[in-house]
Amino acid sequence: MGGGIAVRGNLMAVAFSAAKGHVILVDVEARARVTAWRLPDGEAGWSDATGVAMDERYHVFVADAHNDRVLEYAPFGRFVRAFGVPPPEAGDAGRDRPGVLDKPHAVAVRGDLLYVACGEQPRRRGVQRLSRRGTVLRPLACRGDAAAKFGAPRGLWADAEGVVVADTLRGELSEYRGDGAFMRASRTAPAGSARPVGVARDTAGNCWFVADGVVRRLAQAGAALPPPAAVAGEVRDAVAIALDAAGRLYVLDRHGERVLRFGADGAFDGVWFDVATVGAPKS
């Protein structure tokens, strides 16, 4: 099923696709659905929900890879606006331009900035930057080189320290300052590479990420850290992760069917929400 997860305060947004894109808003402590909605169809009659983010006002941003857009919703599902310029119907060069959202798979928001990870092929503008008003800003540069290409990034994380990009085909986590300046890139596996599809950074600077359905972790300096034993033992086929303000880890696993929570100490808190049991919203 796939999808994304975001946590802010006592609310959790889970995005997934079941024929069409859906969002479920969850009360974290009650482990109960607050509301749910389906993304509007695109011109072909379909929608998708490949990534999700939530801002400080609890607005929800959903990446729709099928329709090359990011949609913003108010806390209880009222549509606010769409972001991005769609790619041209023909030709590849037009898909790699500032502001063009070509198959967006992840979204992150921090303050007035919106970050969108795009592309199913290597792209120079694989991570687009937009203002909350929709103004197109300078995209992030892969490894700080404007001529280099991202490898179809599938994960983003934005916090007070900046932005982390899960550069999937490159097998790297790339870190940037809030102004877009490149800081460092770390291989996700010491030998060869793993393909990260989701990422989160804790307050100690460690990066958590999902690759090949498994949750892994890198220290701030790039060295591999073993995940807590409970995480390794409980997670099955993970697709996305998030961290809350208390340092608790949320994992969307079983290909997007349930959410697991782990304490800041790594202890397993249980199955926090079962997407399959709740079911997809009808409208």
N, C-alpha and C positions, 0 to 999 in steps of 0.2 A: 504494500500500500504506500509506504514512504511518507514523507511530510516533514514538518518542523515543529519546534516547541520554543516558547518564550515564557519567562516568569518575571512578574513585576509585582512587588508587594504581596498581596494575598490572591492575585489572579494569575492564572496560567492559560495561555492560548496554545491550542494544539491544531495544527493545520494538516490536512491529509486529503488524498484524492480517492474517491470511490465512484468511478465513472465521471464525476465532476468534482471540482474543488470545494472543500468544506472547512469551516473553522468551528471549533468548540471552545467556549470560554468556561473555565473551571474555577470554582472556589477551592483554593489549595487546601486549607485546613479542613473544610467540610468534605473534601473529595467529591464534590457534586457539581453537575453541570449547571451553570448560571444561564447561559443562552447558547445558541448555535445558529449558524447561517450558511447558506450555500453561495459561492461566488457566481456572479452573473455569467451567462454564456457569452462566448466570443462570437465572431462572425460565422464560424463553422459549427456553432451549436455546442461547444464544449468549453470547459474551464479546467484549471489545475490549481493546486496549492502545494508548492514545492518548498516554501520557506516562510517563516513568520517572525515578526519582531513586535515589541510593544514599547511605547515611549512613556515618559514620566506622567502623562495625562491618561494613560491606559488606552491610548489609541492603538489599534492593531494594523500592522502593515503586512500584506500577504503577497508573495511572489507567485505570479501565474505564468509559468514557463510556456504553457500552450498558446497563450495570447500575447506574449511579449510585453507584460505590464506588471506594475506593482499597484495594488489597491489599498487605500487607507479607509479604515472604518472607525467610527466612534466606539466607545467601550461596549455598547450593547448591540453592535451590528449595523448601525446606520452608516450607509455609504457616504464618504466625504469627498474623495477624488481619486483619479488615476494618475500615475506617474509614468514618464518615459515616452520616448519617440519609438514607434514600431519600426522594425527593419523593413527594407524594400522587399517586394515580392520576388524579385530576381536579382542575381548578382551577390557576390560575397563581400565585396569591398565596403558596401554601404552598411553592413552589419557590424563594422568595427569603427564606429564614429562616436564622438562624445554625445551622450544623451540617448543613444539608441540602446534599447533593452532587448538584446537577442537571447532568447531562452533564459530568462532570469531564474536562478535556482535558490538564491539565498538573499536575505535582506537584513540590514542592521540599521539602527537609528541611535543617534546621540545628539542631544540638543537640537540644533537647526539642520543637522546634516543627515542625509539618507545615503546609505551605501548599498549597492546592488551588485551581486556576483552574477556574471553573464557568460553565455557561450557554451557550445558543445564542441568547438574547435579552439585552438590557440588564438587568443585575441590580445592586442595591445591594450584595448579598453575593456578588459575583462572584469574590472571592478569600477563601475560608474559611481560618480558622486553627484547628488542633487540636493538643492536646498528644500526645505519643507514647503516652499511655495512653488517648487517645480523648476527653479532655475538650474540650468545645466552648469556644473562646475568642472574643474580639471579632474579627470579620472586619476586613480592611483596608478603609479608606474611600477611595473613588475621589477622587483629588486632595485628600484630607484632608477631604472633605465627606461626612458620613454620609448625606445625602439624594441624593447624586449616584450615577450608575449606571456600572459598568464595561460595556464593549462586548464581551461574549463573549471574555474573555482566553484566549489559546491558548499562552502561554509564561510560565515562571517561572524565576528564578535566585535562589538564596540563598547568601550568603557572609558573611564576617566583618563587612562593612560594612552588611549589611541585605538587602533583597529588591528585585528588579527584576521588574516585571510587563509582559509584552507585551500591552497593551490593544488587542486586534485591531481591532475596529470603530471605535474612536476614532483609530486610527493613531498611537498614542503608546507610549512607554516610560515607565513611572512607577517612581520609586525611593523606597524607604521605609527608615527605620532599623530596626534589629533589634527595637525596641520597638513597631513598627507606625506610627510617626509619619511622615507624608508629607514628602518632601523636595523633589522636583521632577518635572515631566513634560516630556518632549521629543518634539516631532513627529518622525516617522520619515522624513519627506520634506519638503524646504523648501517646495515648492509642492504643494498637495493633500495626499495622504497615502498611505503604503504600509500594508499590513496585516500586522503582524508576527505570526508564529506560533511563534517560538522565540527565546530570548535567553540570552546569557551575558555576564558582566562580567569583564574582565581586571584584573590588579593595579594598572594605571595608572588605573582607573576608566572606561575606554572600554567601551561596550556594543556587543557584536556581536549581530546579529539576522538572522533569515531573513524575507524578505517576497517574495511572488511568485516563490518558488523560487530567489531570489538572496540571497547573504550580504552584508550591509551593516554599517556601523559608525558609531557616534556617539561623539564626544569627551565627556568628563565634563561639559563646559559645554553640550552639546547640538548642537554643530556637526557636520555630516556629515564623515566621514573616508573617503577611498577605501580599499576593502579592498586587501590586497596583490594584485599582478598575478596571481600563481599561483592565488589563491583565485577571482578573477574568471574566470580562464581554464579552470579545471578543474571547477568545480562545475556540476552540471546538476540542476535541479528539486529543490533542497534542501527538507527538511521539518523538520530539527532540528539543533542544534549543541551542543557542550560544549567546555569548556576544562579542561585538567588542571593540576596544581600547577606544572608547568614552563612553563606558558603556551602549550602546543601546542593547536591548534584541531582539533577533530574535527567533521566535517560528515556527517550522514546525508542522502544525496542520491538521485537517481533514484527519487523518491517512496518512499524507505525501503529501497532494495535494496542499498546499499553504504555503507561508511564511508570517507571520505577523511581523511588527517591532514596537517596543515601545521605546520611548526616555529614556534617563537616568533618567528623572523625572517620568517615568512611563506612560506618555501620549501616546495614541495610534497614531502611524504614518500612519497606513493603511496597506492594503494588499500589501506587498512589491514584491511578485512574485507568480504567479499562475502556479504551475507545471502541473496541468491538462490541462490548456489552451495551454501551450507550446507543450506538448506531449512528448512521449519517443523518443529518437533519433533512427534512423533506423540502424545505424552502429556505 
